[in-house]
Amino acid sequence: MFGRCTSVGLIIASCAGSGEAAAESARKLSGMASYYGANYTGRTARGERYDPDKFTAAHRTLPFGTRVRVTDTRSQRSVVVVVNDRGPFIKGRVLDLSLAAAKTLRMTDRGLLKVTAVVE
């Protein structure tokens, strides 16, 4: 990317513009969400034991501790979760939700849910 810039001014302008676009996309996500099954046990990437009763989620890149409002695009039900794990690792999915979050969104009978997610 930097090799195509012809002056320092262009490098700064290019970086500022792409940084703003990246920040905007990092604040709002949309796609499919899945959830941890009722029998899942183990530790999260943050190092804590997974608790199905907490409102948590996995995301590939958001920092641990980030609060995200997740909304079902069809019903408009929403829940706030905290990122404490990495994933999902399946193309097209943006979040893996805890069982508590999935129950609140009433998605346990469907497995997958189309959502929008906004970083708070």
N, CA, C and O atoms as a DFTB+ gen file, in Angstrom:
480 C
 N C O
     1  1       0.825      -1.194       0.000
     2  2       0.000       0.000       0.000
     3  2       0.858       1.242       0.000
     4  3       0.601       2.157      -0.781
     5  1       1.881       1.309       0.857
     6  2       2.713       2.494       0.935
     7  2       3.568       2.675      -0.311
     8  3       3.937       3.799      -0.650
     9  1       3.886       1.582      -0.996
    10  2       4.705       1.669      -2.189
    11  2       4.047       2.452      -3.305
    12  3       4.747       2.969      -4.175
    13  1       2.756       2.556      -3.313
    14  2       2.028       3.280      -4.358
    15  2       1.941       4.766      -4.081
    16  3       1.649       5.539      -4.994
    17  1       2.186       5.193      -2.844
    18  2       2.122       6.611      -2.500
    19  2       3.359       7.307      -3.036
    20  3       4.453       6.744      -3.015
    21  1       3.184       8.549      -3.523
    22  2       4.304       9.258      -4.115
    23  2       4.897      10.314      -3.201
    24  3       5.975      10.831      -3.495
    25  1       4.238      10.653      -2.110
    26  2       4.815      11.625      -1.190
    27  2       4.308      11.349       0.215
    28  3       3.354      10.596       0.412
    29  1       4.951      11.960       1.169
    30  2       4.540      11.784       2.562
    31  2       3.107      12.262       2.746
    32  3       2.347      11.641       3.489
    33  1       2.728      13.320       2.105
    34  2       1.363      13.842       2.212
    35  2       0.326      12.818       1.771
    36  3      -0.727      12.691       2.395
    37  1       0.617      12.094       0.708
    38  2      -0.307      11.070       0.249
    39  2      -0.380       9.908       1.223
    40  3      -1.457       9.347       1.428
    41  1       0.728       9.538       1.823
    42  2       0.724       8.455       2.803
    43  2      -0.168       8.815       3.973
    44  3      -0.985       8.002       4.406
    45  1      -0.024       9.999       4.478
    46  2      -0.838      10.426       5.625
    47  2      -2.306      10.481       5.236
    48  3      -3.158      10.013       5.992
    49  1      -2.619      11.039       4.080
    50  2      -4.012      11.130       3.654
    51  2      -4.603       9.742       3.460
    52  3      -5.736       9.490       3.870
    53  1      -3.850       8.838       2.842
    54  2      -4.355       7.487       2.622
    55  2      -4.592       6.765       3.931
    56  3      -5.611       6.094       4.095
    57  1      -3.675       6.893       4.855
    58  2      -3.814       6.207       6.135
    59  2      -4.972       6.763       6.933
    60  3      -5.714       6.003       7.555
    61  1      -5.142       8.064       6.930
    62  2      -6.247       8.657       7.687
    63  2      -7.578       8.202       7.114
    64  3      -8.488       7.847       7.863
    65  1      -7.698       8.209       5.792
    66  2      -8.954       7.798       5.176
    67  2      -9.276       6.338       5.435
    68  3     -10.415       6.008       5.767
    69  1      -8.299       5.465       5.289
    70  2      -8.572       4.044       5.493
    71  2      -8.790       3.739       6.958
    72  3      -9.531       2.812       7.287
    73  1      -8.155       4.507       7.861
    74  2      -8.356       4.299       9.295
    75  2      -9.774       4.619       9.711
    76  3     -10.359       3.908      10.528
    77  1     -10.333       5.683       9.158
    78  2     -11.711       6.045       9.483
    79  2     -12.678       4.989       8.987
    80  3     -13.627       4.643       9.690
    81  1     -12.455       4.472       7.791
    82  2     -13.339       3.440       7.242
    83  2     -13.245       2.175       8.085
    84  3     -14.264       1.542       8.363
    85  1     -12.050       1.803       8.491
    86  2     -11.886       0.598       9.309
    87  2     -12.562       0.779      10.659
    88  3     -13.192      -0.148      11.169
    89  1     -12.435       1.976      11.246
    90  2     -13.058       2.227      12.543
    91  2     -14.576       2.162      12.423
    92  3     -15.241       1.631      13.313
    93  1     -15.132       2.692      11.336
    94  2     -16.575       2.651      11.148
    95  2     -17.067       1.212      11.029
    96  3     -18.079       0.856      11.633
    97  1     -16.365       0.380      10.260
    98  2     -16.803      -0.999      10.104
    99  2     -16.598      -1.783      11.398
   100  3     -17.302      -2.765      11.635
   101  1     -15.657      -1.373      12.232
   102  2     -15.419      -2.064      13.500
   103  2     -16.513      -1.753      14.511
   104  3     -16.692      -2.512      15.464
   105  1     -17.251      -0.658      14.332
   106  2     -18.304      -0.285      15.271
   107  2     -19.631      -0.947      14.964
   108  3     -20.460      -1.106      15.860
   109  1     -19.852      -1.338      13.716
   110  2     -21.114      -1.972      13.338
   111  2     -20.824      -3.188      12.466
   112  3     -20.100      -3.103      11.474
   113  1     -21.401      -4.315      12.853
   114  2     -21.218      -5.569      12.132
   115  2     -22.579      -6.101      11.728
   116  3     -23.585      -5.792      12.368
   117  1     -22.618      -6.885      10.690
   118  2     -23.853      -7.587      10.362
   119  2     -23.494      -8.927       9.740
   120  3     -22.485      -9.065       9.048
   121  1     -24.339      -9.900      10.001
   122  2     -24.112     -11.236       9.492
   123  2     -24.816     -12.257      10.364
   124  3     -25.767     -11.937      11.076
   125  1     -24.343     -13.474      10.300
   126  2     -24.965     -14.557      11.052
   127  2     -24.253     -14.770      12.386
   128  3     -23.026     -14.711      12.476
   129  1     -25.053     -15.017      13.408
   130  2     -24.520     -15.355      14.728
   131  2     -24.926     -16.784      15.053
   132  3     -26.015     -17.235      14.696
   133  1     -24.040     -17.481      15.731
   134  2     -24.323     -18.818      16.243
   135  2     -24.159     -18.745      17.757
   136  3     -23.878     -17.678      18.304
   137  1     -24.336     -19.879      18.434
   138  2     -24.172     -19.845      19.886
   139  2     -23.532     -21.133      20.376
   140  3     -23.566     -22.167      19.708
   141  1     -22.947     -21.038      21.570
   142  2     -22.328     -22.188      22.209
   143  2     -23.435     -23.137      22.650
   144  3     -24.429     -22.699      23.230
   145  1     -23.279     -24.412      22.386
   146  2     -24.271     -25.408      22.776
   147  2     -24.381     -25.550      24.286
   148  3     -23.481     -25.153      25.026
   149  1     -25.496     -26.121      24.735
   150  2     -25.775     -26.278      26.163
   151  2     -24.743     -27.145      26.865
   152  3     -24.536     -26.986      28.068
   153  1     -24.098     -28.043      26.164
   154  2     -23.125     -28.942      26.785
   155  2     -21.683     -28.484      26.648
   156  3     -20.767     -29.203      27.048
   157  1     -21.468     -27.303      26.091
   158  2     -20.099     -26.826      25.899
   159  2     -19.460     -26.489      27.240
   160  3     -20.078     -25.841      28.085
   161  1     -18.224     -26.930      27.430
   162  2     -17.414     -26.552      28.590
   163  2     -16.023     -26.209      28.091
   164  3     -15.629     -26.636      27.006
   165  1     -15.307     -25.471      28.842
   166  2     -13.943     -25.150      28.449
   167  2     -13.594     -23.728      28.825
   168  3     -14.365     -23.023      29.476
   169  1     -12.427     -23.332      28.402
   170  2     -11.943     -21.984      28.682
   171  2     -12.042     -21.131      27.429
   172  3     -11.961     -21.625      26.304
   173  1     -12.217     -19.848      27.655
   174  2     -12.263     -18.905      26.544
   175  2     -10.845     -18.480      26.206
   176  3      -9.911     -18.773      26.952
   177  1     -10.682     -17.800      25.100
   178  2      -9.370     -17.303      24.704
   179  2      -8.846     -16.279      25.711
   180  3      -7.638     -16.058      25.798
   181  1      -9.723     -15.670      26.451
   182  2      -9.327     -14.709      27.489
   183  2      -8.788     -15.434      28.728
   184  3      -8.170     -14.816      29.595
   185  1      -9.025     -16.747      28.804
   186  2      -8.487     -17.539      29.894
   187  2      -9.481     -17.889      30.985
   188  3      -9.138     -18.606      31.924
   189  1     -10.696     -17.399      30.878
   190  2     -11.692     -17.694      31.906
   191  2     -12.532     -18.894      31.506
   192  3     -12.633     -19.219      30.323
   193  1     -13.119     -19.535      32.462
   194  2     -13.994     -20.672      32.184
   195  2     -15.298     -20.152      31.563
   196  3     -15.898     -19.204      32.069
   197  1     -15.728     -20.782      30.466
   198  2     -16.986     -20.392      29.824
   199  2     -18.139     -20.596      30.797
   200  3     -18.256     -21.647      31.429
   201  1     -18.992     -19.576      30.911
   202  2     -20.167     -19.636      31.777
   203  2     -21.396     -19.404      30.912
   204  3     -21.582     -18.298      30.404
   205  1     -22.250     -20.426      30.727
   206  2     -23.412     -20.282      29.842
   207  2     -24.444     -19.282      30.350
   208  3     -25.328     -18.872      29.598
   209  1     -24.342     -18.883      31.622
   210  2     -25.305     -17.940      32.193
   211  2     -24.877     -16.482      32.061
   212  3     -25.645     -15.582      32.402
   213  1     -23.679     -16.239      31.579
   214  2     -23.211     -14.867      31.379
   215  2     -23.480     -14.433      29.947
   216  3     -23.581     -15.262      29.043
   217  1     -23.594     -13.139      29.755
   218  2     -23.853     -12.570      28.435
   219  2     -22.510     -12.232      27.775
   220  3     -22.005     -11.114      27.882
   221  1     -21.955     -13.230      27.095
   222  2     -20.643     -13.090      26.473
   223  2     -20.709     -13.526      25.012
   224  3     -21.707     -14.079      24.550
   225  1     -19.616     -13.260      24.303
   226  2     -19.561     -13.620      22.883
   227  2     -18.123     -13.790      22.438
   228  3     -17.188     -13.315      23.082
   229  1     -17.974     -14.479      21.320
   230  2     -16.687     -14.604      20.653
   231  2     -16.722     -13.772      19.380
   232  3     -17.709     -13.773      18.645
   233  1     -15.625     -13.063      19.135
   234  2     -15.447     -12.317      17.896
   235  2     -13.992     -12.474      17.477
   236  3     -13.114     -12.624      18.327
   237  1     -13.732     -12.440      16.181
   238  2     -12.376     -12.692      15.696
   239  2     -11.362     -11.640      16.122
   240  3     -10.222     -11.981      16.439
   241  1     -11.757     -10.355      16.136
   242  2     -10.752      -9.301      16.339
   243  2     -11.076      -8.255      17.396
   244  3     -10.162      -7.575      17.863
   245  1     -12.327      -8.096      17.792
   246  2     -12.636      -7.065      18.780
   247  2     -11.879      -7.347      20.073
   248  3     -11.734      -8.505      20.462
   249  1     -11.399      -6.309      20.737
   250  2     -10.653      -6.516      21.985
   251  2     -11.519      -7.168      23.063
   252  3     -12.721      -6.919      23.147
   253  1     -10.889      -8.001      23.881
   254  2     -11.599      -8.597      25.014
   255  2     -12.136      -7.467      25.888
   256  3     -11.476      -6.446      26.085
   257  1     -13.335      -7.669      26.402
   258  2     -13.975      -6.658      27.241
   259  2     -14.862      -5.694      26.476
   260  3     -15.563      -4.890      27.090
   261  1     -14.849      -5.754      25.143
   262  2     -15.692      -4.873      24.336
   263  2     -17.155      -5.242      24.529
   264  3     -17.529      -6.411      24.438
   265  1     -17.980      -4.230      24.798
   266  2     -19.427      -4.432      24.929
   267  2     -20.065      -4.228      23.561
   268  3     -19.785      -3.250      22.869
   269  1     -20.928      -5.169      23.183
   270  2     -21.560      -5.146      21.862
   271  2     -23.059      -5.366      22.026
   272  3     -23.480      -6.321      22.679
   273  1     -23.865      -4.487      21.437
   274  2     -25.319      -4.700      21.404
   275  2     -25.644      -5.498      20.155
   276  3     -25.396      -5.048      19.036
   277  1     -26.200      -6.685      20.354
   278  2     -26.531      -7.601      19.264
   279  2     -28.046      -7.585      19.086
   280  3     -28.790      -7.795      20.045
   281  1     -28.500      -7.338      17.863
   282  2     -29.928      -7.229      17.576
   283  2     -30.335      -8.209      16.490
   284  3     -29.703      -8.282      15.436
   285  1     -31.398      -8.963      16.754
   286  2     -32.014      -9.848      15.765
   287  2     -32.650      -8.948      14.712
   288  3     -33.515      -8.135      15.036
   289  1     -32.234      -9.085      13.463
   290  2     -32.734      -8.191      12.418
   291  2     -34.218      -8.387      12.136
   292  3     -34.876      -7.477      11.631
   293  1     -34.748      -9.552      12.453
   294  2     -36.164      -9.818      12.182
   295  2     -37.067      -9.343      13.322
   296  3     -38.032      -8.617      13.085
   297  1     -36.762      -9.746      14.546
   298  2     -37.640      -9.435      15.678
   299  2     -37.277      -8.137      16.384
   300  3     -38.080      -7.592      17.141
   301  1     -36.069      -7.640      16.137
   302  2     -35.522      -6.455      16.805
   303  2     -35.227      -6.672      18.292
   304  3     -34.964      -5.709      19.012
   305  1     -35.269      -7.923      18.759
   306  2     -34.814      -8.209      20.127
   307  2     -33.325      -7.949      20.181
   308  3     -32.606      -8.193      19.212
   309  1     -32.858      -7.446      21.334
   310  2     -31.427      -7.204      21.436
   311  2     -30.908      -7.573      22.815
   312  3     -31.664      -7.709      23.777
   313  1     -29.594      -7.731      22.879
   314  2     -28.915      -8.091      24.115
   315  2     -27.513      -7.487      24.041
   316  3     -26.932      -7.363      22.963
   317  1     -26.986      -7.117      25.198
   318  2     -25.616      -6.617      25.253
   319  2     -24.726      -7.739      25.773
   320  3     -25.005      -8.344      26.808
   321  1     -23.647      -8.006      25.037
   322  2     -22.694      -9.049      25.413
   323  2     -21.300      -8.442      25.532
   324  3     -21.033      -7.353      25.026
   325  1     -20.424      -9.168      26.210
   326  2     -19.028      -8.753      26.350
   327  2     -18.164      -9.779      25.626
   328  3     -18.320     -10.983      25.834
   329  1     -17.256      -9.308      24.779
   330  2     -16.367     -10.200      24.034
   331  2     -15.321     -10.780      24.995
   332  3     -14.580     -10.040      25.641
   333  1     -15.275     -12.120      25.078
   334  2     -14.291     -12.784      25.930
   335  2     -13.648     -13.996      25.258
   336  3     -12.922     -14.755      25.901
   337  1     -13.915     -14.176      23.962
   338  2     -13.386     -15.349      23.267
   339  2     -13.136     -14.998      21.806
   340  3     -13.587     -13.958      21.326
   341  1     -12.422     -15.857      21.108
   342  2     -12.155     -15.689      19.681
   343  2     -13.000     -16.667      18.886
   344  3     -13.245     -17.793      19.318
   345  1     -13.431     -16.232      17.744
   346  2     -14.281     -17.010      16.865
   347  2     -15.360     -16.090      16.336
   348  3     -15.287     -14.893      16.614
   349  1     -16.319     -16.533      15.624
   350  2     -16.426     -17.871      15.043
   351  2     -15.453     -18.019      13.879
   352  3     -14.994     -17.033      13.303
   353  1     -15.158     -19.240      13.553
   354  2     -14.205     -19.503      12.490
   355  2     -14.871     -20.130      11.273
   356  3     -14.234     -20.861      10.515
   357  1     -16.143     -19.844      11.093
   358  2     -16.898     -20.307       9.933
   359  2     -17.272     -19.085       9.111
   360  3     -17.823     -18.119       9.639
   361  1     -16.971     -19.127       7.819
   362  2     -17.214     -17.997       6.923
   363  2     -18.657     -17.515       7.013
   364  3     -19.590     -18.317       7.013
   365  1     -18.829     -16.210       7.091
   366  2     -20.151     -15.605       7.117
   367  2     -20.708     -15.369       8.511
   368  3     -21.692     -14.646       8.669
   369  1     -20.100     -15.963       9.515
   370  2     -20.562     -15.752      10.886
   371  2     -19.747     -14.650      11.543
   372  3     -18.527     -14.591      11.390
   373  1     -20.426     -13.780      12.273
   374  2     -19.744     -12.648      12.887
   375  2     -19.571     -12.800      14.396
   376  3     -18.664     -12.200      14.973
   377  1     -20.422     -13.589      15.041
   378  2     -20.347     -13.773      16.495
   379  2     -20.752     -15.184      16.884
   380  3     -21.581     -15.811      16.224
   381  1     -20.160     -15.671      17.959
   382  2     -20.647     -16.846      18.672
   383  2     -21.152     -16.313      20.010
   384  3     -20.394     -15.691      20.753
   385  1     -22.410     -16.549      20.318
   386  2     -23.020     -16.015      21.533
   387  2     -23.098     -17.068      22.630
   388  3     -23.175     -18.266      22.354
   389  1     -23.079     -16.613      23.862
   390  2     -23.273     -17.528      24.990
   391  2     -24.712     -18.040      24.970
   392  3     -25.573     -17.485      24.287
   393  1     -24.949     -19.090      25.718
   394  2     -26.291     -19.665      25.781
   395  2     -27.290     -18.669      26.356
   396  3     -28.424     -18.600      25.884
   397  1     -26.892     -17.893      27.369
   398  2     -27.793     -16.891      27.956
   399  2     -28.211     -15.856      26.916
   400  3     -29.384     -15.490      26.838
   401  1     -27.258     -15.385      26.121
   402  2     -27.567     -14.409      25.074
   403  2     -28.477     -15.024      24.015
   404  3     -29.415     -14.381      23.544
   405  1     -28.196     -16.271      23.643
   406  2     -29.016     -16.961      22.636
   407  2     -30.451     -17.136      23.120
   408  3     -31.393     -16.955      22.348
   409  1     -30.622     -17.485      24.384
   410  2     -31.975     -17.635      24.924
   411  2     -32.710     -16.308      24.934
   412  3     -33.898     -16.259      24.616
   413  1     -32.025     -15.231      25.294
   414  2     -32.649     -13.909      25.306
   415  2     -33.113     -13.512      23.909
   416  3     -34.172     -12.906      23.748
   417  1     -32.318     -13.854      22.906
   418  2     -32.681     -13.549      21.522
   419  2     -33.639     -14.565      20.916
   420  3     -34.078     -14.417      19.776
   421  1     -33.957     -15.595      21.688
   422  2     -34.865     -16.673      21.261
   423  2     -34.391     -17.342      19.974
   424  3     -35.165     -17.549      19.039
   425  1     -33.106     -17.671      19.949
   426  2     -32.540     -18.301      18.757
   427  2     -32.176     -19.759      18.968
   428  3     -31.672     -20.395      18.042
   429  1     -32.409     -20.309      20.139
   430  2     -31.953     -21.669      20.420
   431  2     -32.657     -22.721      19.569
   432  3     -32.109     -23.801      19.353
   433  1     -33.838     -22.429      19.093
   434  2     -34.517     -23.395      18.232
   435  2     -34.060     -23.287      16.773
   436  3     -34.312     -24.192      15.978
   437  1     -33.397     -22.196      16.422
   438  2     -32.953     -21.978      15.044
   439  2     -31.471     -22.266      14.835
   440  3     -31.068     -22.687      13.750
   441  1     -30.662     -22.044      15.861
   442  2     -29.229     -22.273      15.744
   443  2     -28.451     -21.090      15.211
   444  3     -27.432     -20.708      15.787
   445  1     -28.908     -20.513      14.134
   446  2     -28.274     -19.331      13.538
   447  2     -29.272     -18.195      13.491
   448  3     -30.481     -18.410      13.414
   449  1     -28.743     -16.979      13.538
   450  2     -29.610     -15.814      13.562
   451  2     -28.920     -14.687      12.806
   452  3     -27.732     -14.435      13.006
   453  1     -29.665     -14.010      11.936
   454  2     -29.119     -12.849      11.259
   455  2     -29.180     -11.666      12.225
   456  3     -30.240     -11.327      12.751
   457  1     -28.016     -11.046      12.446
   458  2     -27.935      -9.985      13.447
   459  2     -27.208      -8.758      12.909
   460  3     -26.481      -8.816      11.917
   461  1     -27.433      -7.656      13.597
   462  2     -26.548      -6.498      13.501
   463  2     -25.961      -6.348      14.893
   464  3     -26.620      -6.633      15.893
   465  1     -24.742      -5.909      14.946
   466  2     -24.060      -5.748      16.225
   467  2     -23.348      -4.409      16.224
   468  3     -22.627      -4.074      15.284
   469  1     -23.556      -3.648      17.286
   470  2     -22.953      -2.315      17.394
   471  2     -22.114      -2.275      18.659
   472  3     -22.584      -2.621      19.743
   473  1     -20.861      -1.845      18.507
   474  2     -19.978      -1.690      19.660
   475  2     -20.465      -0.497      20.466
   476  3     -20.697       0.586      19.928
   477  1     -20.613      -0.716      21.767
   478  2     -21.095       0.375      22.634
   479  2     -19.944       1.141      23.238
   480  3     -20.162       2.089      23.992
